[in-house]
Amino acid sequence: MSMVLQVLTGLIALGFVVFVHELGHFIAAIFCGVEVQTFSIGWGPILFRKKIKGTEYRISALPLGGYCGMKGEHAFNDALEKGLDSIPHETGSFYSTHPLKRIIISVSGPLANLLLAVLCFTLVNLSGLTYRTYENRIIPAQLSNGAVSSPALEAGLMEGDRILSIDGTPIHNFTDLQQYISVHPQENLELTYERNGTIQHTRITPELDKKTGAGKIGVYPYIPLNIQVVQSGSAAETIGLRKGDRILSLNGKPVAHYLQFETELADRPEQIQLQIDRDGIVFSATLVILYTEQGQPVTGLQWETLIVEQPGKNFPAALAAGFSDTGNIFQLTIKSIGLLFSGVSVTDAVSGPVRITMLIGEVARSGMTGVFELLAIICISLFMMNLLPVPVLDGGVILLSVAEMIQRAPLKPKVLYYVQFIGIAFIMLIFIVAVFGDIKYLLD
């Protein structure tokens, strides 16, 4: 997928999420008797417009979601300019309707995103999932990069150990291990592993990665040197290497996994002598090594991976799993927000539109299942963010509506003005942090 197509895919997908949000507001506004003056698919120059029953429907040039313009949304501005003590009542106006209806309209946008998340996860569970990973054997980081210590080393783990379970949750492959560890930083976990046929137990506390907010224990996957792919036109293909071959030694030194193989290439040799096992027959070959501008070796070899297939469920089971997955991600998102106050780098952890767009486009390369999963996670994040009790967000409107119900009188335009001013300042701060993070992402 080209860069242009990748960006376009990300924009359309992200725009669809925003469109669903605005559609939620639109449906609720009509239901509550508030007049919707404009409803647009996309932003920017208007390509098409048609007025139906008082609402002007638009298709705009930029596929960045859309907007729902309701009557009287900014009526308090006129009241403020005229020095009025209250917003004039106007039939069908947003601020003239009952506060409870305003709450319904405001919550419907985030709720639409949450339902979209359920739908996305349901589609994932309907279609099933196939992905590549590695087996559940590990290599502690010190054995490859000279790290002084790591949670894995402190827990007594060694090269080749096979992780079987964590806190009773089975670990079938390296992806299972990554997923469990990443969401349990700074927690004392019980880990069960196998070493030389013996089952052993230990306790481990994942460190908090300050850049990502995820937990880590300092391990790499143990990847045996079984060749799965030989790149066409590469030096490896030229010397006759093929799928199924297994590398036994490099320059006369036995190698068992990919980290040992890469360590032997650290001095950037121009060629290496390999000993290869092919169906029980051992032979030698000399492989010429090329290097990228960054010094990374180009061998033309890809090591064998583990293919995991999760079959699709029937619709009732997929729908139940969709709700369950949404609930799990919701809990993790709350936990992640809490980690922002634990020293995590905000500019690295908070993604702006550039990073989100690029990430969606990149995930699209691996198929729609990955896109649905990512969209679901984004929808849940938007649901929570929009319900924050911050003015100009949906949560702020809800908070002000509740305050109006409690005092049994409309809020004064000056109060609304100052509250919205604070809200805009807060949103601008988040926007600046996100954009700064995007700039760092593009420069890295």
N, C-alpha and C positions, 0 to 999 in steps of 0.2 A: 504494500500500500504506500503510495507516494505521500510526501509531507502535506501537500495541498489537500489530498483526499482525506488524510488523517485528521487535519484541522477541521475540514468541512463536516466530517462524520461527528466529531466531538461537538461542534457548534449546534448541529441539528438535534443531537441527543440531549444536550443541555437545554436547548431551547424548548424541546418537548416537555421537559420536566417543569420549566417555568410556565409553559402554556397550560398544563394540567392544573397548576396552582391557581392561575387566573380563572380557569374554567370553573373551579370550585367556588370562587367568589361570585362569578357570574350566575351560576345556578342558584346559589343561596340568596343573592340579591333579588332575583326575579321571584323566588318563593316568598321572600319577606316583603314584597311590595315596593322595593327601592328601584327607581328607574335607572337602567343601565344606558348611558348615552352613547358610549363607544365600546366595542369589543374588537380587538385587533389580534390577528395571528401574525407575529413578527413585529419589528420596530422599524423606524426610519421612514423613507419615502413610501407613500401609499401607492400600491399597484392596482388595487381594486377596492371599490367601496359600494355598499348597497344598504339602504335604510329599510328596515322591516320593523313595524310596530314600535316606532320611536327609538330603536337602537340602530346605530350605524355600524355595520359589520365591515371590517377592513382586512385586507391581506397586504402586509407591508414587506419591504424589500429584504430586511435583515432577519434571518431565521433565528432570532434570539428570544424565543418565548412569545410574549405578547403582553397585553395590558387590558384591564377592565375599568373603564371610566364611569363612575357612578355620579348621579346628580347630587350636588351639594357636598361633595367630599371636601372641598376647600372653601365652603361657605363661611367658615370662621374667619378667613382672611378679609373678606368684605366687611364682616362685623367688626373686626379689629380696626380696619382703616376708618370706619365710620364712628368708632368709639362706642359701640353698642355694648350693653351689659349681657346680652344673650344673642344666640344665633337665631335669626328670624325663621319661623316655622314655614315650611314649604312642602306641599304634598309630593310624596315620592322622593324626598331628599334623604340622603344618608343620615345626616345629623338630626333630622326631624322625626325619624322613626324611633321606636322604643329601644332603649339600651340593650335589652335582651336580644332583639333582632340584629342589632349591630354586632353583638357577640357571636351570634350564629353565622353572620356573613364573614366575620373576621376569622373564625376558626375553620371555616369550610375550605379555605385555600390550603393551609397546612394539612388538613384532614385528607384532601384530595391527593396530596403528595404521599401521605402514609398509605392510602389505599393503592396508589400506584406501586409502592414498594411491595405490598402484599402480592399484587398482580405479577410483578417482575419475578419475585421469588417463586410464585406458583408456576410460572412458565419454566423457570429453571428446573424445578422438581418434576414437571411434566416431561420435559425433554431429556432429563438425565444429564450426566456430566462425565466428560472424559478429560483427563489431564495427565501430564507427565511429571514425575517426581523421582525421588530416590528412595532406597530402602531405609529402614529406621536405624541403621548403624551410624555411629558418629565418630568424629575426630576432634578432640579438644583443641582449642585455638593455639595454645602454646606450642603444640607439636608442629605447627606450620609457620607461625609468625613471631615466635619468641616472646609472646605476651607474658608479663610477670605473673598474672593470676587471672582467674575467671571463675564464675560460679561452678562451671563444669569441673574444673580442676579441684576447687575447694571441696566439691562433693565426692571426689575420688574417682571420677569417670576417666576412662582410658580409651585409647584408639581401638576401634573395632567393637566397642560395647554396643549392644542392640537395645534401644529403649523400648520397653514393652507397655508401660502405662505410667500415667501421672495422676495422682490422687484418684486412682481407680478408673480413670478414663483410658481405654485402649489406644495405643499409638501404633498404627499400622505402617506408616511411612514417614519420611522426613517432613512432608507438608503438614501432617497431623501434629508433629512435634513443634514446628514453627508456629502454627496457629494457636496451639495451647499456651506455649510460652509467651507469645507476643501479648496476650490479653491478661496475663497474670504477673505483671512486674511487681517486684518487692513483696511477693507473697511466699511463705514457706511451704514448699510443695513436697509431697512424698513421691519419689521416683523409683520405679521398678525396672531393672535392666538385666540383660543376660550377658555373661562373660564366660567364654569357653564352656558353654553348656550348663553353667550354674546360674540360677536365679538369685539376684542380690537386690538389696534395697538401700536407698540413701535419701537424704533430704537436700533440697536445692532451692535457692532463692534467686530468681532472675533479677538481673540489674535492670534499671530503667534507662533506656536509650534516650538521652536528652534531645536528640534531633527528631526522633520519630514518635516518642511517647510509648514505644512498644517495649516489651520485656525481651531480654536476651540472656543466654547462658554461656556464650562463647564456644560454639561448636560448628563444625562443617559436616556436610554429608560425607559418608565413606563411599566413594565411587570407585568400584573396581575398574581396571583398565580393559574392559571388554568393548571392542569397537562396534558401534551401532551404525555410524554413517561415515563414509569416506567421501569428502567433497570432490565433485567432478572437476577435473583439470588440476587438482592439487598434486604436490610432490608425493603425498601418501598414495594417491592413485597410481602415479607413475611407477612407484616401486612395487606395486602389486598388492598393497594392503586392501583388505576387504572386510565387510561386515561379518562379525563372529570371531575375528582374530582377537587374541588376548596378548597384551604386552607383558612379558615376564621380567625383562631387565632393560636398563638404559645405560650404555657405555660400560657394561659389565657389572652394574650395580642393580640388585633386585629392587623392583618397584611393585607395590601392591595396589596403590590408589592414585587418584589424579593429583593430589597435593604433592606426593613424592615426585611424580612425573614433572610437575611445574617447577618444583624446587630445583631439580637438575637442570632446568633451562634458565635459571636465574642469571647465569653468567653469559647468556646469549650466544651459545655455540652456533656455528654456521651449519653443522650437521651432527647427527647423533647416531650411534650404533644400537639397533634394537634387536632384542631376542623375542620371537613371536611364537605363540602356540596356536596352531591351526588344526583342530580336530585331532589333537594328540600328537601331531608332528611339529617339532620345534625347528625353526630356521632363523637366520639372521638377515637383517637388511639395514641399509644406511639411508636415513631420512634427512633431507635438506630442510632447514628451518628458516622461514621468513619472519620478519617482525614488523609490527605496525609502527607509526610515528611515535606512539606512546610507549613503545618497547614491549608490547604484548606479542607472544609467539603465535604464529599462524602455522598450525600443523596440518590442517585439513581433516582432522579427526574429531568425531563426536562420540562421547562415551555412552554406554548403554544406560537407558533410563527405565524407570518402572512406570507402566501405563496403568492408571487407575480408572476403572469404568463404574460409574454409579448409574444403574438403570433408572429410567423414568418411572414415575408413580402414576396410578390412576388419578382422575380429577379430584375426588374427595380427599384422598391422601395428600395429593400435591397442594391442595388449598389449605389443608391443616398445617402442612409443613411450611407453606408461605406465611401464615400467621405466626408460626413458631419462630421461623428465621427472622421475621421482622421484629418480634419481641426480643430475641437475643441480640440483634444489632442495636436495638434501642437501648438496651442495658449497657452494651459496650460503649455506645456513644456518650452516655451519661458519665461512664467511668473515664472516658478519654478527656472529657471536659474538665473533670476533677484533676487529671494529671497535668493540665496546663498550669496549675498552681503548685506543681511539684518540681519546678525548675526546668521544665521542658522548653526548648527554644520555640517561641511562638511563631517566628517567621518561617521556621522549617515545618512546623506542625500544621499551621493554618494555610490551606490552599486557596489561591485566588482563581479567577476564571481561566487564566492561561494554563496553569497546571492541570486543572480539572479537564479542560478541553483536550489538551494533549494526551492526558491519561486515558480518557474515553476513546480517543482515536487509536491509541496504541493497543488498548485491550481489544478493540474491534478486529484486530489482526487475527486473534485467536478464536474468533467466532462470536455469535450473538449471545451465547450463554454467559460469557464473561461480561459483555455489555449490560445484560439484564441485572447481573449481580451488582455491578458498579452503580448503575442507575438507582437500584433499590437503596444502596447505602447513601447515595447523595440525597435521595428523597427523604430518608429518615433524618439526615442532618439538617435539611431545609425545614422539615417539620418542627424540629426542636428549636432551631435558630429563630424562626418566625414567631414562635410562641413565647420567646423571651419577653419579659415585661418591660420592653424598651419602646419608648415613643417612636412613631413612624413605622414600627413593625406591627404585625397583627396582634402580637401579645400586648403591645402598648395600648392599642385601641381597646382590647378586651379589658385591660386594667382600668382605663379611664371610664369605660362603660359601667364597670362594677362600682367604681367610685360614685358615678352619677346615680346609680340605683340605690346606693347606701344613703346618700345625702338627699335623695328624692328631689333633685333639682338639677337642671342642666349646668355644666361647667362653663365658667365665663371664658370668652374668647382669649383674654390675656393669659389665663391659666393654660389653655390649650397651646398658645403660642410659645410660652416659655418651656413647656414640657416637650413640645416638638423640637424646639431649638436644641435642648439637651440630647434628644434622640438622634438628631441629625449629626451632632458632634460625635456621638458614640459610633454611629455607622461609618462616619468618615474615618475615624480612628481604625476601625476594623478593616476598612477598604485600603487604607495606607499600608497597614501591616501585611495584608494579603498581596498587594501589588509589589511591595518590597520583597516578599517571599518569592513571588513569581520572577522578579528580576534576578534574584540569587539563583533560582532554578535554571533560568536560561543561560546564566553565565557559568554555571558549574559544568 
